[in-house]
Amino acid sequence: MPSIYQYSKEELRSFLVGEPSYRVEQLWRGLWSEARALAEITTIPKSLRARLVEEFPSSLTVRNDVASDHGATRKWVFQLEDGETIETVLMHYDDRVTVCVSSQAGCAMGCTFCATGQAGFSGQLSVGQVIEQVMFATRAAAPSRLSNVVFMGMGEPLANYATTVEVVRRLHGYRGLSARHLTVSTVGVAPAIERLANEGLPLTLAVSLHAANDETRNELVPLNRRYPLERLRHACRTWIEVTGRRLSFEWALIDGVNDTETAVDELADYALDLSAHVNLIPLNPTPGYLVRGSTTQRVHEFRDGLLGRGVNVTVRNTRGRSIAAACGQLAQVTNGKRRSIPVRSG
């Protein structure tokens, strides 16, 4: 049975035949405004709750649940009905609470430094499966309010285009999240970026760039061979012109690969041409990719080099290394595909 979040309010009415008309409003409010699990929506009768729980069991089963950063970062591995696993990460910051959701089980993009890319692609997630991740994290975040949703977990959101678009529409329209609190990250599916620009969706776009010359990017992000940097530039420009919104570039710093002075110059030229913000990411090491992330000193030097060239840049606060927080890592541990990483509570 599909997730109950798969259905619109009007569609839910068909499951409440014989009930008073106000029941659908109570159910809808419990699901969306209050983000309650079905069994916890006490405004509807216990017998109806029991029936709905039986008809709409959760599509996500917790296989692993770990925390780090003194509880500020929490990561789950969920098993789907078909046995595949996905990951969801909840992060508490001083000014916001963010959930990072998966849009696919695995990923077909094959980025060489990404644990998910190394594991391969298993399947698309449904609208309900993505929204259930958000609602599960919302309940876990309480009493804090979950404020941000980022599509930066397992999978390429724009390779599951219809689901990603519908989830964004529902989180904005049904849950009331604003544009600047919804972020879709892509490795650069250029035609989909252009299509997305014309959807009229309230969201922020982040492009996982990682290299600003085609030779290096071909190695790091194989999709670049299909949509090279000039093609991606055109798509990004379309996004800016159509939406009027700034985009950001994600750049995972890899020692000796994309943290050189030449890389600073290349990235600065590319970012400035598009007035883009750059988000530097100290690389979480992953088994199977025999490189290491840049040193803290080099991260700061790289940032300062960009700032000196007039680029708007920040360094992401790396979370959860002790709990295998790089995308795809914990799922591989949970599924027994690689060794466990010791978990620390703080």
Steps between C-alpha positions, in 0.01 A plus 500: 500500500641845414585746775210710623708806402461388140143632499345846473228613738230424244640153439497429874126561508448172317657316795263666746165406344236486771694728732388857581629749241723673755705182552708568191590843640602343831706238321661756269588732788650213697711384206620833365463784752587287803721243321362220715528130432161350420475324836559832677219701336275497807245738350357208301338196665722215613322249276557718192863550596548124529344445156715767337818365664417158358420637154795739487799346682814712495711445192816548710638256755792614717801275450758720669485815714819675609588842639810718536600861568349472850168401346490788250536260206287191464499256212261221411519213258148411388403177331236524228229244427714347224794452739714785366642754743523879501643761735363811668698745712364751754727791597443756774675836460478815710265668254322212325417130495562325168414159362697353211279258308563232239320510166620162370623171643860519391611718210591447136718812463820318602684793662829342598535646851140428606411188698153491343647523152733213582205285610303544177132563426216291645178691427289815506323622812134598494357832613376337820837342582678834475236688700502231769870570553417866559216426741699238691780754547248767597376285787853409604602868506230594753477720696713686245329585173639348182552798271706383199483209257792425270502239224864408558469142622521187290420542132482771235174692557473613139529140381178438697352818365125450540534387861733785593272763347189361669670474840612863478148607401348317796755613758442858388125481453396252771774543759565871439878489459638805320719516191824569680439199723473247215823411321545258210857387431600365159825385343401691189219338299488801269167440317327428831635824650348691209172314538499565873551871442166512321302314767445814706610312810614679815837337560875556515728326251842364595732357235765249607783638289825370661715597200493790253695339218355219293793262534488487880122512517472211255687289756316622809150533351460266200177674395723788389589299191136530395440856624839674509565825681395728216168317464453515877581872496221556248252310721607696808458828314152391395419427864612846610324685219169315532476478879690811605660289773867460579644150486783344696787271409602213728872424499636203697866576559730210412868520585710561190207453263280810513656711776788648298557865413401419143173359632442823693537700179277266298226493760512877551459563128211255471318620812543872433364462148175370653506710820483170688564430866763234573460253784829325584466153650786332687488150350377212713734211408329197347636147452570427136624849413868513580538871563460718804321823568695824509655603830324760710775747417459440128120535525549843655762598244270394217215701652722805540616468140139510381415790727799690365359456150160632602313170531225462760612188687435307820645182650248236602522380856574128450272285712491139607833352392481261795167361378597448132305808401631531145217411266462124472756403763271392782277298267803299390592438864143400584476266203831337589676620186788658690644520848325691774629836616514545878216721620568769756225673689668837496 
